[in-house]
Amino acid sequence: MFTPLAQALILLAGSVFLVSLVRRLALPTSLAYLLVGLALGPHALGVVSDSGTTRLLAELGVAFLLFTLGLEFSLPRMLAMRREVFGLGALQVLATTAVFAAIGHLVSMSSTALLLQQLTERAEINRTHGRLAFAMLLFQDLAFVPFFALAAMLIAREDRFPLTESVVALGIGVLALVGVLAAGRWLLRPLFHEIAHSRLRELFTLTVLLVVLSSAFVSHLAGMSFALGAFLAGMMLGETEYRYQIDAAIRPFRDLLLGLFFVSVGMLLDLHLLARPSELAMALLMLVTLVVLKAVIAALVTRPFARSRFKALRTGIVMSIGGEFGIALCTVLLEAGLVPEALVEPLLVAIVLSMVLSPVILNHNKRVARYLLHEQAPVLTAAEREEAATHEIAEREHVILCGFGRVGQNVGRVLESYGFEYIALDLDPARIRAARQAGDPVMFGDSADEEMLTKAGIARANAVVISFSDPATALGILRGVRRMRPELPVLVRTADDTRLKELQDAGATDVVPETFEASLMLVSHVLMLLHVPVTRVVRTLGEIRNSRYAVLRNIVRRGDARVVDETTEQREEIRSIVVPPGAWAVGRSLGEVRNRGVAVTFTGVRRHGILGREPAGDTILRDGDIVVVYGQPEELERAEAVLLAG
C-alpha cells in the first residue's frame, strides 16, 4: 500500500510524462489525464484509490471550469441564448430520454467538463456547434435535480412520484440560484473593487477562491451541482472590469483540479471487465448504440436552431459523449439493486469509454460530419487562410511588434493607417483569438524565441518594436534580435528609467520610458501655453531626450510610493463580440447600438470570414457577425450588454 505522499508523487510523475507526450502529438491534455487514471487506478496498478476526497476535488475542478466559462458568458449573452438553453436543451433531454425509456436519463446526459474543456481548448466554444452544445449542457445541469429526485423515489420503492417534494426541491434550487445571481450583481463588484485597491495579489486570489467555493457550496446545498452555482457567479463577475485578472488568478487551480477530475474518470474503467469477451462485446455494443443514438437525436433536435445540416450534425457528434451525471445515477441505482448488475456494469464501461474516447471524437467532429454528409471541405479553412496571409507578410518588408497589448495595438493601428504592414507576437491565447477574429496578423509565440522571430520574418523586417513593460522580458527579446540582425532598428518601451542604460547597452536603438515621455508631453503643452516659440519647445525636448532624460530624474518620491500593479489598472483593449441568433442587435444598425449609450469604437465587423474595417453607422448586423470593438473595460461590457440584450 502506497502512502499518500507516494501516491501524489507517482500521480504527478505520470501526469507530467503523459501530458508532455500528448502535447507533442498535438492531442488534448484531457486524454493524458484519462490514461493516468486508467493506468494508476484501482482496476489496474492500484496506485491511487478512488476516495471521497478525490471525487470532491474533482467536482471542484469542474466547478472552476464552469466559473471561468461564466466569465466569458455574460448575463446578456445568456439572455440572448434563452431560446437555445430552454428550447433546444429541453428538447434534447426529452427526446433522448424518450428513446432510451427504461435507462433514459442515465445516458441522455453528456459530460459538461469534458465537452466544455475541449471545446474551449479548440477555440470552438463560440462557434455555432459549440454554442448549441453549451446550451444543451447547461439545461442538463438544471434538469439533474428532478431526475435525481426520480431516482431517489425508485430507491425508496415508492409507488407514486413525489410531486410536492420535487417541486419544493426545485423551488429551493431556483431560490438559491437567484440568491447567487443577486449576490453577484450587488455584492461582488464592490467587494472586488476594495480588494483590488489593496494591491495584494494573494488577497485577490483568496477572494476569487472564496467566491467560487461559496457559490458552488450554496448550489450544492440546494440540490444543484457545484458547477451550476460557480457558473452563475462567474457570469456575474464577467460583467466587471476584473474578469481577466480573475481568470488569471483561478486558472492554475482550475487546471490542476480539472486534471484530477479526468484522472478520476479514468479510474472508473474496469480493465478486468474488458478482458472477458462476452462482456467486452456487450460494452462495445452499448458504446456504439450510445454514441450513434445520442448523435442522431441531438442532430435532429438541433436542426431547427442551426443554419445548415453540417452545423447540426457537428453539434450532434459533440453531444454523443456520455457524462459524469449518468455515471452517478447508474451507481445509485446499482447500489439500490434496482437494475441488474449484468446490465449496469457494461453500461458504466460504455459511458466511461465514450468519455475516454471524447478527445478523438471531438478532434475529428468536423471531418466526420463532412464525411457523413458527403461534403467537400474548403481548400483552406478560415484559420489556415489567416495563417497563410500572415506568412505572406513575413516575406515582405514589415515591422515586428513584440507584444500585442494596449501599446502594441496602438502602434499597429498607426502603422496600418500609414500603409505599413506588421506582424505581432504575443503569448496571451485570449488576446490572440480576439485579434485574429479582428483580422490582425498576430502569431502565438515567445518573442525571445529565435525560431519564432524567424517565422515572423525578421530577415525582411524594417524594425522591431518591443512593447512589453517588463525590462527583463525586453532584454531577452533584444538580445535574441541582436544575435540575428545586429543592424536592425529596435525600439523598446519601458515603464521608467530603472534599467534604461542596460537596455541601451544591450543594443536598443531607442528606449521610450513612459513616465518621462508623459512628462515631456505635459512640458511641451505648458511651454506653448506660455507662448514659448514652437521651435524652441522642440529643441528643448530634443535636448532632454539626447541627455537620456537627465533633467527629469531629479525627483522627490512620496514616502508611501509603490509600483502600481499593471494588472489592476483599467486599460483600453480590443474585444470581439459574437452576435448569436436572438440577440437584440440582429437586424439593427450600429447607429442604433450607439444611441443606446455605447461609447466604444467599432473597428470592424467580420461576416463569413471577411472583415470590414471602420464600419459605417448604417451597417446592419446579422446573426453570426463578429463585432470588433475598442475601449475601456467597462465600456466594452456595456457594448456587449447592448448588442446582446438591448
C-alpha positions in Angstrom: 0.0 0.0 0.0 1.4 3.4 -1.0 1.5 6.3 1.4 -0.5 9.4 0.4 2.8 11.3 -0.4 4.0 8.4 -2.6 0.6 8.3 -4.4 0.8 12.0 -5.1 4.4 11.8 -6.4 3.5 8.9 -8.7 0.4 10.7 -9.9 2.4 13.8 -10.6 5.2 12.0 -12.4 2.7 10.1 -14.6 0.8 13.2 -15.4 3.9 15.2 -16.3 5.1 12.4 -18.6 1.8 11.8 -20.4 0.8 15.4 -20.7 4.2 16.2 -22.3 3.7 13.2 -24.6 0.2 14.1 -25.8 1.1 17.7 -26.4 4.0 16.6 -28.6 1.4 14.5 -30.5 -0.9 17.6 -30.7 -3.6 15.8 -28.7 -5.8 17.2 -25.9 -4.3 17.1 -22.4 -7.5 15.6 -21.0 -6.6 12.3 -22.8 -3.3 12.2 -20.8 -5.2 12.5 -17.5 -7.7 9.9 -18.5 -4.8 7.5 -19.3 -3.1 8.3 -16.0 -6.4 7.4 -14.1 -6.8 4.2 -16.2 -3.2 3.0 -15.5 -2.9 4.0 -11.9 -6.5 3.4 -10.7 -7.9 0.6 -8.6 -8.8 -1.6 -11.6 -5.2 -1.6 -13.0 -2.0 -0.9 -11.0 -3.9 0.2 -7.9 -1.5 3.0 -7.0 -4.3 5.6 -6.5 -7.6 4.9 -4.8 -10.9 6.4 -5.8 -11.6 8.1 -2.5 -14.3 10.5 -1.5 -11.7 13.3 -1.2 -10.5 12.6 -4.7 -14.1 12.8 -6.1 -14.8 16.1 -4.2 -11.6 17.8 -5.5 -12.5 16.5 -9.0 -16.0 18.1 -8.7 -14.4 21.3 -7.6 -12.3 21.2 -10.8 -15.5 21.1 -12.8 -16.9 24.0 -10.8 -13.7 26.0 -11.5 -14.1 25.2 -15.2 -17.7 26.4 -15.3 -16.7 29.5 -13.3 -14.1 30.6 -15.9 -16.6 29.8 -18.6 -19.1 32.0 -16.8 -16.6 34.9 -17.1 -16.9 34.5 -20.9 -20.7 34.1 -21.0 -22.2 37.3 -19.5 -25.8 37.6 -18.4 -26.8 39.5 -21.6 -25.3 36.7 -23.7 -27.3 34.1 -21.7 -30.5 36.1 -22.1 -29.8 36.2 -25.8 -29.4 32.4 -25.8 -32.5 31.7 -23.7 -34.2 30.0 -26.8 -31.3 27.6 -27.2 -30.9 26.8 -23.5 -34.6 26.2 -22.6 -35.9 25.2 -26.0 -33.1 23.1 -27.5 -31.9 21.9 -24.1 -35.3 20.6 -23.1 -35.9 19.1 -26.5 -32.6 17.2 -26.5 -33.1 15.8 -22.9 -36.8 14.8 -23.5 -36.0 13.2 -26.9 -33.1 11.2 -25.7 -34.9 10.1 -22.6 -38.0 9.0 -24.6 -35.8 6.9 -26.9 -33.9 5.2 -24.1 -37.0 4.8 -22.0 -36.1 2.5 -19.1 -32.5 3.6 -18.8 -33.4 7.0 -20.2 -31.7 9.8 -18.3 -28.7 7.6 -17.3 -27.3 8.1 -20.8 -29.1 11.2 -22.0 -26.6 13.5 -20.2 -23.3 14.4 -21.7 -20.1 15.3 -19.8 -20.1 19.1 -19.1 -16.5 19.1 -18.0 -15.1 17.1 -20.9 -17.0 18.9 -23.7 -16.6 22.4 -22.4 -12.9 22.0 -21.6 -12.1 20.5 -25.1 -14.3 23.0 -27.0 -12.6 25.8 -25.2 -9.2 24.3 -25.9 -10.1 24.0 -29.6 -11.5 27.6 -29.7 -14.9 26.2 -30.7 -17.0 27.3 -27.8 -18.2 30.4 -29.6 -18.8 28.6 -32.9 -22.4 27.6 -33.8 -22.0 23.9 -32.7 -20.1 25.0 -29.6 -22.8 27.5 -28.6 -25.6 25.0 -29.2 -23.8 22.2 -27.3 -23.2 24.6 -24.4 -27.0 25.5 -24.3 -27.9 21.8 -24.0 -25.2 21.1 -21.4 -26.5 24.0 -19.2 -30.1 22.7 -19.4 -28.9 19.2 -18.4 -27.3 20.7 -15.3 -30.7 22.3 -14.5 -32.6 19.1 -15.2 -30.4 17.0 -12.9 -32.5 17.8 -9.8 -35.9 16.4 -10.9 -34.2 13.3 -12.4 -32.2 12.7 -9.2 -35.5 13.0 -7.2 -37.0 10.3 -9.5 -34.0 8.1 -8.8 -34.5 8.6 -5.0 -38.1 7.7 -5.4 -37.2 4.4 -7.1 -34.7 3.6 -4.4 -37.3 4.2 -1.7 -39.7 1.8 -3.7 -42.4 4.4 -3.7 -45.4 3.8 -6.0 -46.0 7.4 -6.9 -43.8 10.2 -8.0 -43.3 12.7 -5.0 -44.5 15.7 -7.0 -44.8 18.0 -3.9 -41.3 17.1 -2.7 -39.8 17.5 -6.2 -41.5 21.0 -6.7 -40.2 22.1 -3.2 -36.7 20.9 -4.1 -36.8 22.6 -7.4 -38.1 25.8 -5.8 -35.3 25.8 -3.2 -32.8 25.3 -6.0 -34.2 28.2 -8.0 -34.2 30.5 -4.9 -30.6 29.5 -4.3 -29.6 30.4 -7.9 -31.5 33.7 -7.7 -29.5 34.4 -4.4 -26.2 33.7 -6.2 -27.2 36.0 -9.1 -28.3 38.8 -6.7 -25.1 38.5 -4.7 -23.1 38.6 -7.9 -24.8 41.7 -9.2 -24.8 43.8 -6.0 -22.1 42.5 -3.7 -19.2 41.1 -5.8 -18.3 44.3 -7.8 -17.9 46.4 -4.6 -16.0 43.6 -2.9 -13.5 43.2 -5.7 -13.2 47.0 -6.0 -12.0 47.1 -2.4 -9.7 44.0 -2.8 -8.2 45.4 -6.0 -7.3 48.7 -4.2 -5.3 46.7 -1.6 -2.9 45.7 -4.5 -2.2 42.4 -2.7 -2.1 39.5 -5.3 -2.6 36.8 -2.6 -5.7 38.6 -1.2 -7.2 38.9 -4.7 -6.5 35.2 -5.3 -8.0 34.2 -1.9 -11.1 36.3 -2.6 -11.6 34.6 -6.0 -11.3 31.1 -4.4 -13.8 32.2 -1.7 -16.3 33.4 -4.3 -16.0 30.2 -6.4 -16.3 27.8 -3.5 -19.1 29.7 -1.7 -21.3 29.9 -4.8 -20.6 26.2 -5.5 -21.5 25.3 -1.9 -24.8 27.2 -2.0 -25.7 25.5 -5.2 -24.8 22.1 -3.7 -26.9 22.8 -0.6 -29.9 23.5 -2.8 -29.5 20.1 -4.5 -27.9 21.5 -7.6 -24.5 20.7 -8.9 -21.4 22.5 -7.7 -20.7 23.6 -11.3 -24.0 25.5 -11.8 -23.5 27.8 -8.9 -19.9 28.5 -9.9 -21.0 29.2 -13.4 -23.6 31.8 -12.3 -21.0 33.5 -10.1 -18.6 33.7 -13.0 -21.3 35.1 -15.2 -21.9 37.9 -12.8 -18.2 38.7 -12.4 -17.9 38.5 -16.2 -19.6 41.9 -16.3 -16.9 43.6 -14.2 -13.6 45.1 -15.2 -11.8 42.5 -13.1 -12.8 39.5 -15.3 -9.3 39.0 -16.9 -7.4 39.2 -13.6 -9.9 36.8 -12.0 -9.4 34.4 -14.8 -5.6 34.6 -14.5 -5.9 34.0 -10.7 -8.1 31.0 -10.9 -6.6 29.3 -13.9 -3.8 27.3 -12.1 -6.3 25.9 -9.6 -8.8 25.1 -12.3 -6.3 23.3 -14.5 -4.9 21.2 -11.6 -8.3 20.1 -10.2 -9.8 19.6 -13.6 -6.9 17.3 -14.4 -7.8 15.4 -11.2 -11.4 15.1 -12.5 -10.2 13.4 -15.7 -7.9 11.1 -13.6 -11.0 10.1 -11.5 -12.9 9.3 -14.7 -10.1 7.1 -15.9 -10.2 5.2 -12.6 -13.8 4.1 -13.3 -12.8 1.9 -16.2 -12.6 -1.7 -15.1 -10.0 -3.4 -17.3 -10.9 -6.8 -15.9 -14.4 -6.5 -17.4 -12.9 -5.8 -20.8 -10.8 -9.0 -20.5 -14.0 -11.1 -20.7 -15.0 -11.4 -24.4 -18.8 -11.6 -23.8 -18.9 -8.6 -21.5 -16.5 -6.7 -23.8 -18.8 -7.3 -26.7 -21.8 -6.1 -24.7 -19.9 -3.0 -23.6 -18.8 -2.2 -27.1 -22.3 -2.7 -28.5 -23.7 -0.4 -25.8 -20.9 2.2 -26.6 -21.8 2.2 -30.3 -25.5 2.4 -29.6 -25.0 5.2 -27.0 -22.8 7.3 -29.3 -24.8 6.8 -32.5 -28.3 7.3 -31.0 -27.2 10.4 -29.0 -25.5 11.9 -32.0 -28.6 11.3 -34.3 -31.1 12.6 -31.7 -29.0 15.7 -30.9 -28.5 16.5 -34.6 -32.2 16.2 -35.3 -33.4 18.4 -32.4 -30.6 20.9 -33.3 -31.6 21.2 -36.9 -34.2 24.0 -36.4 -31.7 26.0 -34.4 -28.8 25.6 -36.8 -28.3 27.2 -40.3 -27.2 24.0 -42.0 -27.2 20.2 -41.7 -23.5 20.4 -41.3 -23.6 22.5 -38.2 -26.5 20.4 -36.7 -24.5 17.2 -37.3 -21.4 18.7 -35.7 -23.4 19.5 -32.7 -24.8 16.0 -32.6 -21.3 14.5 -32.7 -20.1 16.7 -29.9 -23.1 15.7 -27.7 -22.7 12.0 -28.3 -20.4 11.5 -25.4 -21.7 10.1 -22.0 -21.3 12.1 -18.8 -20.5 12.0 -15.2 -24.1 12.6 -14.1 -25.1 9.4 -15.9 -22.3 7.5 -14.1 -23.6 8.9 -10.7 -27.2 7.9 -11.4 -26.1 4.4 -12.6 -24.1 3.9 -9.5 -27.0 4.9 -7.2 -29.5 2.5 -8.9 -26.9 -0.3 -8.9 -26.3 0.1 -5.2 -30.0 0.0 -4.6 -30.3 -3.2 -6.6 -33.0 -1.8 -8.9 -31.1 -2.6 -12.1 -29.4 -6.0 -12.9 -25.6 -5.8 -12.3 -25.0 -7.7 -15.6 -26.7 -4.8 -17.4 -25.3 -1.8 -15.5 -21.6 -2.8 -15.4 -21.3 -2.9 -19.2 -23.3 0.3 -19.4 -21.0 2.0 -17.0 -18.0 0.8 -19.0 -19.7 2.1 -22.2 -20.2 5.6 -20.7 -16.7 5.8 -19.4 -15.3 4.5 -22.7 -17.2 7.3 -24.5 -15.6 9.8 -22.2 -12.1 8.3 -22.7 -12.6 8.5 -26.5 -14.0 12.0 -26.3 -10.7 13.7 -27.4 -10.6 11.6 -30.5 -14.3 12.2 -31.3 -14.1 16.0 -30.7 -10.9 16.4 -32.6 -12.4 14.9 -35.7 -16.0 16.2 -35.4 -15.7 18.4 -38.5 -14.1 15.7 -40.6 -16.7 13.1 -39.6 -19.6 15.4 -40.3 -18.3 16.2 -43.8 -17.7 12.5 -44.5 -21.3 11.5 -43.4 -22.8 14.3 -45.5 -20.5 13.7 -48.5 -19.4 17.3 -48.4 -16.1 18.6 -49.6 -14.1 20.7 -47.2 -12.9 24.1 -48.3 -9.4 24.2 -49.8 -8.3 26.3 -46.8 -10.1 26.9 -43.5 -10.5 30.4 -42.2 -7.7 29.8 -39.7 -5.4 28.5 -42.5 -6.2 31.5 -44.7 -5.2 33.8 -41.9 -2.1 31.9 -41.2 -1.2 32.0 -44.9 -1.8 35.7 -45.1 0.5 36.3 -42.1 3.3 34.2 -43.7 2.9 36.3 -46.8 3.5 39.5 -44.8 6.6 37.8 -43.3 8.1 37.6 -46.8 7.7 41.3 -47.4 9.0 44.4 -45.7 7.2 44.9 -42.4 7.5 45.8 -38.7 7.6 43.1 -35.9 5.6 44.0 -32.8 6.7 42.0 -29.7 3.6 42.1 -27.5 0.1 43.0 -28.7 -1.3 44.6 -25.6 -2.6 48.2 -25.3 0.7 49.7 -26.6 1.3 47.1 -29.3 -2.2 47.5 -30.6 -1.9 51.3 -30.7 1.4 51.1 -32.6 -0.2 48.6 -35.0 -3.2 50.9 -35.7 -1.0 53.9 -36.6 1.3 51.8 -38.8 -1.8 50.4 -40.6 -3.2 53.9 -41.1 0.1 54.9 -42.9 0.1 51.7 -45.1 2.9 49.9 -43.3 2.4 46.2 -42.6 3.3 44.5 -39.3 3.3 41.1 -37.6 2.7 40.9 -33.8 3.8 38.2 -31.4 2.1 37.5 -28.1 1.6 34.7 -25.6 -2.0 35.5 -24.4 -4.4 33.0 -26.1 -7.5 35.1 -25.4 -5.8 38.2 -26.9 -4.6 36.2 -29.9 -8.1 34.8 -30.5 -9.7 38.3 -30.4 -7.0 39.8 -32.6 -7.4 37.0 -35.2 -11.1 37.5 -35.2 -10.5 41.2 -35.8 -8.3 40.3 -38.8 -5.0 41.4 -37.2 -1.8 39.5 -38.3 -0.9 38.0 -34.9 1.1 34.9 -34.1 1.1 32.9 -30.9 4.7 32.6 -29.6 7.5 33.8 -27.4 9.2 36.9 -28.9 12.5 35.9 -27.3 12.5 32.6 -29.3 14.7 33.0 -32.3 12.7 30.4 -34.2 9.5 32.5 -33.7 11.4 35.6 -34.8 12.4 33.7 -38.0 8.7 32.8 -38.6 7.7 36.4 -38.1 10.1 37.3 -40.9 12.9 39.0 -39.0 15.1 38.6 -42.2 12.8 41.0 -44.1 11.8 43.3 -41.1 12.4 47.0 -41.2 12.2 47.5 -37.5 11.2 45.8 -34.2 9.1 47.3 -31.5 9.2 45.7 -28.0 6.1 46.8 -26.2 6.4 44.7 -23.0 6.7 46.8 -19.9 8.9 44.3 -18.1 12.6 45.2 -18.7 13.8 41.6 -18.2 11.5 40.4 -20.9 12.6 43.2 -23.2 16.2 42.4 -22.6 15.7 38.7 -23.5 14.0 39.7 -26.8 16.5 42.4 -27.6 19.5 40.0 -27.2 17.8 37.5 -29.5 17.1 40.1 -32.2 20.7 41.4 -32.0 22.1 37.9 -32.5 20.1 37.6 -35.7 20.1 41.2 -37.1 22.8 43.4 -35.4 21.9 46.4 -37.6 18.1 46.2 -37.3 16.4 49.2 -35.5 14.8 48.1 -32.2 12.6 50.4 -30.2 11.9 49.4 -26.6 9.1 50.6 -24.3 9.7 50.6 -20.6 7.8 51.9 -17.6 10.5 54.1 -16.2 14.3 54.6 -16.2 15.4 51.9 -13.8 17.1 49.8 -16.4 17.4 52.4 -19.2 21.2 52.2 -19.5 21.2 48.4 -19.5 18.7 48.3 -22.4 20.7 50.9 -24.4 24.0 48.9 -23.8 22.2 45.7 -25.0 21.6 47.4 -28.4 18.3 49.2 -28.2 18.2 51.9 -30.9 15.8 53.9 -28.8 14.2 53.4 -25.3 10.9 55.1 -24.5 10.2 55.4 -20.8 6.5 56.0 -20.4 6.8 58.3 -17.3 9.4 60.5 -18.9 7.6 60.8 -22.3 4.3 61.7 -20.5 6.2 64.4 -18.6 7.7 65.7 -21.9 4.2 66.0 -23.5 3.0 67.9 -20.5 6.1 70.2 -20.6 5.5 70.9 -24.3 1.9 71.9 -23.7 2.8 74.1 -20.8 5.5 75.9 -22.7 3.3 76.5 -25.7 0.5 77.8 -23.4 3.2 80.3 -22.1 3.8 81.4 -25.7 7.3 79.9 -25.9 8.1 79.5 -29.7 7.4 76.1 -31.1 11.0 75.7 -32.5 12.4 76.4 -29.0 10.0 73.8 -27.4 11.0 71.2 -30.0 14.7 72.0 -29.3 14.2 71.7 -25.6 12.5 68.3 -25.9 15.3 67.1 -28.2 18.0 68.2 -25.7 16.2 66.3 -22.8 16.0 63.1 -24.9 19.6 63.4 -26.0 20.7 63.7 -22.4 18.9 60.5 -21.7 16.2 62.4 -19.6 18.8 63.5 -17.1 16.8 66.6 -16.2 13.7 64.6 -15.3 15.5 62.1 -13.0 15.9 64.6 -10.1 12.5 64.0 -8.4 11.4 63.6 -4.8 9.3 60.5 -4.3 6.4 60.2 -1.9 7.2 58.3 1.3 4.5 55.7 0.5 5.2 55.4 -3.2 5.0 51.9 -4.6 4.9 50.3 -8.0 1.4 50.2 -9.5 0.3 46.7 -10.4 -0.4 46.9 -14.1 -3.0 44.0 -13.9 -5.4 46.1 -11.9 -5.4 49.3 -14.0 -8.2 49.9 -16.3 -6.9 50.0 -19.9 -8.2 50.2 -23.3 -8.3 47.0 -25.2 -9.8 45.2 -28.2 -12.5 42.7 -28.0 -14.5 40.6 -30.4 -18.2 40.0 -29.7 -20.1 37.2 -31.5 -23.7 38.2 -32.2 -25.8 35.0 -31.7 -29.3 34.3 -33.1 -31.8 36.0 -30.9 -29.5 38.9 -29.9 -31.1 42.4 -29.7 -28.7 43.8 -32.3 -29.7 41.3 -35.0 -31.4 43.4 -37.8 -30.3 46.7 -36.2 -27.7 49.2 -37.3 -24.5 50.2 -35.4 -26.0 53.7 -35.2 -28.9 52.3 -33.1 -26.4 50.5 -30.9 -24.5 53.8 -30.3 -27.8 55.5 -29.5 -28.2 53.2 -26.5 -25.2 54.9 -24.8 -22.4 52.7 -26.2 -19.2 54.7 -26.1 -16.7 52.2 -27.7 -15.1 52.4 -31.1 -16.4 49.9 -33.7 -13.2 49.0 -35.5 -14.7 46.2 -37.7 -17.4 43.7 -38.5 -16.5 40.2 -39.6 -19.0 38.3 -41.7 -18.4 34.9 -43.4 -14.7 35.3 -42.8 -14.5 38.7 -44.4 -13.5 41.7 -42.2 -14.9 45.1 -42.9 -12.8 47.8 -41.3 -14.3 51.0 -39.9 -18.0 50.1 -40.5 -20.4 52.9 -41.1 -23.2 53.8 -38.7 -25.9 52.4 -41.0 -24.2 48.9 -41.1 -27.0 46.3 -40.3 -25.9 43.4 -38.1 -26.8 39.8 -38.7 -26.6 36.7 -36.5 -23.2 35.2 -36.6 -21.4 38.5 -37.1 -18.3 39.2 -35.1 -18.2 42.8 -34.0 -14.7 44.2 -33.2 -14.8 46.9 -30.5 -12.1 49.0 -28.8 -12.4 50.9 -25.5 -12.2 50.8 -21.7 -13.3 47.5 -20.0 -16.5 48.9 -18.5 -17.4 50.4 -21.9 -16.8 47.1 -23.6 -19.1 45.4 -21.1 -21.7 48.0 -21.8 -21.3 47.4 -25.5 -21.7 43.6 -25.2 -24.8 44.0 -23.0 -26.5 46.3 -25.5 -25.5 44.1 -28.5 -26.9 41.0 -26.9 -29.8 42.2 -24.7 -30.5 45.8 -25.8 
